[in-house]
């Protein structure tokens, strides 16, 4: 159900914003004027929240995005399959695109997560804490902005760590919720991007990067569905607003010096069937009591022992539904005495005092199959169940009729990934594709081989990304992905957070100086940061990131042209 519209309050909040903050124009003019050594090149990123590649291509084909098509798609380099990071949620993917690290490595594994070591549970979707997400990045996870001179600009994004100018637009976001007017917010975001360029040009330079985070597509997709007229309308509004931005840049004669990027953080899967995630999990736990043994490096699933097997309190498990389709489960942890969070203890429990000289408890070996995970996988609402294996880089995947394993091999060079079916039918259906047969022997293959080979499948790049996701100590013990058409929140038309192709494959297009027109088969959105740093000519350590430089400009870049004097910013006819 849509929120009630409170226009007086909404306009009051907007007025308060205008009265209490300096303009992005003046902030960027000041920031740019203080930079001693500007990069001399500029990137403009349009980050579409909740836009799948399929929806983007349909709208382009229908002719309703003429500005994006003419200015970026028709003259740019597009990737047929650009795979977002697991899980298909905003905060882990935003972190991955900005740091070049997978969610399992940069510190934000999901929109909602729990850290047993720190006794900390975090919900990034809390409206009062959305801008604190970057506080939880790992210390070594440097954002794109932290590599750049102090002239970078971020607009309407929940993560702007290191940016010189971060226009959070908090009041505008609240206004959009209250009025249910996301076209207003996206229009403002792109106008702010233009104002940032105007400010930098007054200082005699271009900003190294301007990133506009467009929230409207995701919010409207959740409420009305990605196939709806409302979704089309919000995308048409973005296209028109982008057209206005382009006209301003052309008027200032800098349009040809900017690299434009279109990218999504995840897609949206429509659903008409609603399941109760807690009921599914509790049903499986009641019949197959299970705990997480966290004595070693990994938390692995083990059967609950002793009295708990008969009196298992299923409320001990913490269950988080991310973005209405992904489900993550943290089970009560055995043998982690000093770090078990309160979230796992329904009642206070006294910790037994160890006896002097007592031998350490025996190591628990991961069972070949976990009855709890297998029981969950048989639920008609679910497509896949994934759990950690006994060692780092080992993942078990369960489907309704079979079980498989992924093994990451750490070698002196790049890691290699092996996949094989252990029992029954292949849960991720790779075995149904004859061309993939040579990869399904369990032998390790490099990450790029898996990406290219699985790009057209239902679950592209899954063999690589699941082990990386479970590397995080904040990742869950169990990750559930539902069947198509199933979600975990009533009253919503679509969601994301699962592993389905619609949720994981997003647009990725580059257009600008040195970038040839054409198409390439596959990439990952975690490649964004190293690709942009390389194009900007900013040095970075490629061994410190998971992503790769996509080399979108294979030849030498043309030298930047001298900037023209500041021009008039007269409004367009449709402004």
Secondary structure, DSSP 8 states (H G I E B T S, - for coil): ------HHHHHHHHHHHHHHS--HHHHHHHHHHT-SS--S-EEEEEEETT-BHHHHHHHHHTT--HHHIIIIITTSEEEEEEE--SS-SHHHHHHHHHHSS-HHHHS--SSEEEETTTTEEEETT-TTTGGGGGGGS-TT---HHHHS-TT-EEES-S--TT-SEEE--HHHHHHHHHHT-HHHHHHHHHHHHHHHHHHHHHTTS--SEEEEEE-HHHHHHHHH-TTSHHHHHHHHHHHHHHHHHHHHHHHTT-GGGEEEEEEES---EEEEEE--HHHHHHHHHHHS-EEEE-SSSS-EEEE--GGGGTS--GGGSEEEEETBTEEEEE--EES-TTT--GGG-SS--------TT----------SS-HHHHHHHTSTTEEEEEEE-SSTTEEEEEETTEEEEEEEE--SSS-EEEEEEEEES-TT-GGG-GGGGGGTTS--EEHHHHHHHHTTSTTTTHHHHHHHHTTSTTS-SEEEEE-TEEESSTT-SEEB-S--HHHHEE-EEEESTT--SEEEEEEEGGGHHHHHHHHHT----GGG-SS----SS-S-----------------TT-
